[in-house]
Amino acid sequence: MGLIYRMHTEADKQALMALWESSSNWGEVGVDSWAYKNLYSSKADVPIIVAEDKKTGSLLGQFAFVPSRISVKGREVVALRPFAPILHH
């Protein structure tokens, strides 16, 4: 099986919600709760990388990154904290 790794798009929303419901312990996920838990958990955009089956186009995984402020040698910088890795099972 070949995989394509790419940034998610708005068109992936339904497939991502289905992935969360089928392959995580978060329970039933609706548009409002999924957006709250994942896309809008901070004021900045949350980059989400998806793994797509090259032949079928179905989403088999996701890995989100939440922007966070950290201190590096006393200087505050914005970093990306890994969040919600989900693999289809």
N, C-alpha and C positions, 0 to 999 in steps of 0.2 A: 504494500500500500504506500503510495506517495503522499506526502503532506506538503501543504503550502502554509507558511507562517506569514501573517500580515496583521496590520492594524484593523481593528473592528470598524464597521461602518454602521450607520443608522439602520440599514437594511438587515443587519445581523441581530437586531433586538429580539425578535421572536425566537430565533434559533438559540440565542444565548440563554433566554429564560427557560427554554425547554431543557437545555444542557444543565442548568442549575437545578431544575426540578428532578431530573432523572439521575444525576450523578453527584449530588451533594446531600448533606443532611439538613439543609436549610428549610426544607418543606416546600409547600406550594408557593410559587412565585408569580405575582401579578405584575402588571406594568408599573404600578405605583411603588410597590415594595421593592421590585428589582431595581428601578431607577434610584430609589433612596439608598439601598444597600450598596449599589455598585457605581453607577455613573455620577451621582450627585452627593457623594459622601464628603466632599470638600468643595470649596469655592472654585478650585481650579479643575480643569479637565482631567479626567482619569484615563491615561492611556491603557488600552486593553489589547493585548496580542492574542489572536485566535489561531488555532491549528485547524485547517480545513482539509478534508479528504480531496485529493486532486481529481479523482474520478467522479465522485458523487456530489461534491460541493457541500457536504454536510460538515457541521462544526463538531470537532472531536475534543477540543480543549480550549481553555482560555487562561490567561494570566494577566491580572490587572496590577497597576502600579499607582499608588496614592501619593501625591505630592506631600512632602513633609519638610519642615524646617529643621535643620541640624546645625551643630556648631563644628567647624573645622578650624582648629588652631585659633579659637576665639572669634572667628568670623562666622556669621550666620549665612547659610546657603540653603537653597531649595534642592532637595534630593527626591528620589522616587523610592518609596517603600513597597516591596512586593506584597500583594494582597490577593487572596482568593484564587489560588491555582485549582483548576477543576479539569479533570480528564474524564472522558466518556468511558463508562464501564458496561 
